[in-house]
Amino acid sequence: MGAYIVRRILVGAALLVTMSLVTFLLFFATPVDYARLACGKTCQPAQIEEVRKSLGYDDPVLVQWGKFMKGVAVGREFPDDPALRAAAPQLVTECPAPCLGYSTQTNSLVGTTIKERLPVSLSLALVAFILWIVVGVAFGVIAALRKGTLIDRGIVGIALFFFAFPTFFVGLFLYTYFAIKWQVFPIPRYTPIADGGVWPWLQNLLLPGATLALFYMAGYVRITRAFVLESMGEDYVRTARAKGLPKGVILRKHTMRAALTPLVTMAGLDLASLAGGAIITEAVFNYQGLGLLAGTAARNGDLSMSVGIVVTLAAFVIAANIIVDVLYAVIDPRVRVG
């Protein structure tokens, strides 16, 4: 098991390095002058050139990528040009490892900004994940066990109903009625656990978390139902039933064990992508997370921030894949042989 985990970690590290190189190549393949965008609309050519040297945009793409990877490993200094650092040592900014760059749009280190926004997105993703997994899988199993009945049709119908609504509509509806009109929940404002404790943190995340969870929950109801029905038709399940095993034991040890494998894959990838992909939900509830930050960086042409966010989210996706692989090995030991 240990060797299997080490192999997956090494593969994940290689994927992350490759992904960072592809990100640099894709961004610099566009004809956009990022130095001009970083400097601003009123900058003169001399100022734009100074910004270009300060951020290292005057180097070839592979050299810039090499400096970026070196910064991630051991840190680096800004301005990037040694001559500029020597001319103005009081303006030198230390960027400790893992250094993800410097943003002239926010006048701050990319890693520092991401670190401030990351807890918001992770908290939102975690609450939404728990809601859709618990409710979605539970109702999916109930629908499968009551196949063809009114309960089954009702659950699937309600799931399709919620699946049809866009996220921004659900968010605005919950915000307007549950928070403002009916005052069932307070006006959502992100409260870190360290500031107010677990309950205020959770209470302020329920509405935005439910906004995200309803969409995923609807999909997981249908998918769980399909996987459970497929597992219930397998020969080993029929054999267990013929031997007289209780229905609960068959469901827990045989049916759900087979159905969990694809669900684990989907859940891991959805959670990782959700950490920075909830742009609409964060905008509706004014939560300053990575999703909103990514949208702002894209609009402003903030290359350093965009690259840092992409690499951070890619690291989460790769980590989620590693966790999924390990869970695979726990659920089905035959996977470790591959």
N, C-alpha and C positions, 0 to 999 in steps of 0.2 A: 504493500500500500504506500509506503514511504517513497519508494522509487517511482511509482506511478505519479504521485503528487509532484515530485521534483521534475519529472519529464514535462508535465503540464505547465509548471511555472516557467521552465526554460523556453518552451514553445510560446507561451504568452509574452515573455520578455522580447523574444525575437519579433513577434507580431507587432508589439508596441513600437519598437525601433523602426520597423518597415513602414508602419502607419505614419509615423512622424515624418519620414522622408517623403512619402506620397503626399502628405498634407502640404509640405513646403513646395513641392513640384507643382501641385495643382494651384496653389495660391499665386505663385509667381509666373504661372503660365498665362495668367490674365494680363491684358494690357494696362491695368490700373497702376498709376503712379502712387504707391502707398506713402512715399515720403511727402508728396504734396498734400495728401489727405491728413497725414499726421501733423504737418506743419500748420495747416489752416488755409482758408481761402485768400487771406490778405498777405500771405508770405511772398517775399521777393525771391528770385532765383537763387541768390546767395544764401538766404535762410533755408530754402528747401534743400540745397546741397549740404548745408551743415547738419540738418536733421538726418539726411540720408547717411552721412558718415557717422553720426551719433548712434543711429540704430543699426548700423552695419549693412544697410540696404545696397551699398555700392559694391559689395562683394558678390561673387558668383553664388548661385543658389546652394550648391553643395557645400561651399565654405560657410555660408550662413547656417545651414543645417548642422554642420560640424560644430560650430560655435554654440548653437542651441543645445546640442546633446552634451557638450562639455559643461555648459552651464547647469544642465539638469544633474550632472554627475558631481561637479565640484564647485559650481557657482561661477559668477563672472561679474564684471564691472561695466557700468554705463556712465558716460558715453562709450561706445564700442571702439572708437578710434583712439589709439594711444596718444596721438598728438593733441587731441581735444582734452583728454584727461590731464596731460602734462600742462596745458595752457591754463586750465581752470580746475585745479585739484579740489577746490572747495565745492565744486558742483558734481563731484564723482559720487555715484550711487552704488553702494555694495548690494549685490543680489546673491544671497547665499543659496546653496543647493537645497532643494531642487529649484533652480532658477528657470522660470518660464518666460522671461522677457520683461521689457519695460514699456508701459503705455504712455505716450505723450498726450493722449486724449484725456486721461484721468490723472496724469502726473504721478503715477504710482507703479509699484511693481505688480506685474500680472498675477504672480502667485499670491500676493497679499490680498488683492481684490477678490480672487477666486476663493481664497480661504474664508473671507468674510461672507461671501454669498453661498458657499457650499452647504453649510448647515441648514439653510432655508430649504434648498431643493431636496436635500436628503431627508429632512423631516417630512416634507410634503409627500415625497415618493414612498417613504416608509408607511405613513398612515394610510395612503391610498392602496398600497400593496396589501396591507393586512386586511383592509375592508374588502377588497375584491377577491382575495384568496379565500378568506373564511366564508363570505356570503356566496360567492360565485361557485366554488367547489361544492359547498354544502347543498345548495339548491340544484346544482347539476346532478349530484348523486341522488337526491330525492326524485328528480324528474326521471332519471334512468330507472330507479326502482319502481316508479309508478307509470311506466311506459304505457301510452295509449289512454290514460285516464284523464279526467278533467284537470287534476293537479298538474300532470305533465304538460298538457296544452296551455294551462294558465301560466306556468313558470316560463315556458319557452316564449309565449306571446308577450309577457311583460318584459322579458329580456330583449326581444326584438324591438319593442316600443322604446326602451331606453337607448338601444343601440342606434336608433334612427336619429336621435337628437344630437346636434353638434355640441362640442364642449362649451363654447362660449354662451350658448343659450341656457344650458344646465347651470353653469356658474352664475349667470345673471339672475336666473330664477331663484336659486337657493339664496343668493346674496340679498335680493330684493325682498323676498317673502319671509324667509326663515331668520334673517338677521335684522332687517329694517322694519318690516311691517308687523310680523308676528312676534319678533324679539325672542324666538326660541333659543337662539345662540347670540352671543355678543358680536359686535362688528369685528370681523376677523383681523387681528394684528399679530404678526409673528412674535411670539414671546419665547426666548431661549429658556431651556430647562434650568440653566444656572441662575436666571433672574427670577423666575416665578414658580419653579417646581414643575412636576410632571403634568398635573391637571390643567393649569392655565396653558401650558404648551400644547397639550392634546386638544383642549376645548377650542383653541383658536385655529386648529388645523382640521377640524372635523368637516367644515363646509367645503374648503378647497380640496381636501382629501376625497370627500364624497363626489365632488365634481369630476375628478379624474377616475375614481373607482367605478362609477356607474357605467362608463363606457367599456372599461376592461371587464367589469363584472358580467355584463351581458354576454360578451364573447366567451368568458370562462364557463358560464352556465351551459352554453350549447356545446362547447368542446369537451367539458367534463362529462356531460351526458353521453356524447358520442363515444368517448374512450371507455366509459364504464360499460355501456351496452356491448361494445366490441369485446371487452374482457369477459363479460358474463357469458358470451357464446363460445369461449375457448373450451377445448377438451378437458383440461385439468380442472376447470371450474365445474363442469358437468360431473366429472369423476368425484370431486369433493362433495358435490350435492348428493350424488348417488350413495356415497358412504355414510350419509346422515349427519354431516357436520352442521352445526348451527349456522343460520344465515349470517349472523354477525361475524362469526369467525371467517366464513367464506368471503364476505365483503372486505374485511380488514386485512386478512393474510393473503388472499389470492387476487380478488378483483382489483382492489385499490393499489396493490403493489405493482400490477402490470400497467394500470392507468396512470400511475405517478410519473413514469419515465418521461413521456412527452410533456406532461404538465410542468415538470421541473425545468425542462429546457425553456419553455415559453415564459415561465415565471421569472427565471433568472435574467433572461435577455430583456424582458419588459421592464423589470425593476431598474436595470442598469441604464437603459435608454430613457426612462422616465426621469432620472435624476437631473437631466438638463433639457428635457424636451417639453416641459410643461409651460411653454411660453404664454399660451392663451390664458391658462388658469392663473398664472402669476400676474398677468396683466389685469385680469378681472378683479382679483383680490388685492392688487398692489403689493405683492410679495416680491421683495428684491432678491430673487434667486438667480441661478445660472441661466435659466431659460430667458429671462428678461435681459440679463447681461449680454447673452449671445446675440439677441435681436438688436440691442443698442450698438454693439460692436460692429455688426454687419452693416447697419445703416450708416455709421460714421466712418467706415473703412478702417477700423482699428485692427490692423493685421496682427500685431503682437497679442492683443487680447483674444482675437479669434483663434489663433494658433494655440494659445494656452488652454482655451476652453475645449477645443477639439481634442488635444492630447489628454487632458484631464478626463473627459468623458470616455475617450477610447480606453483609458486605463481602467475605468469602471466596467466597461463592457467586457474587456478581456478578463478582469478579475471575476466577473460574474460567470463567464464561460468556464474558468478554472473551478469555481465552486460547483457549477452544474456537473462538470466531469467527475468531481470527487463524490458528489451525491449519487451520480450514476453508479460509481463503483460500490457505494454502500447498498444501493437498491439492488443492483445486479452485479455480483462479483465477477462475472465473466468479462465485464468491460475492462478490467485491469490487465487482461492478457494482451489486449491490442496495443 
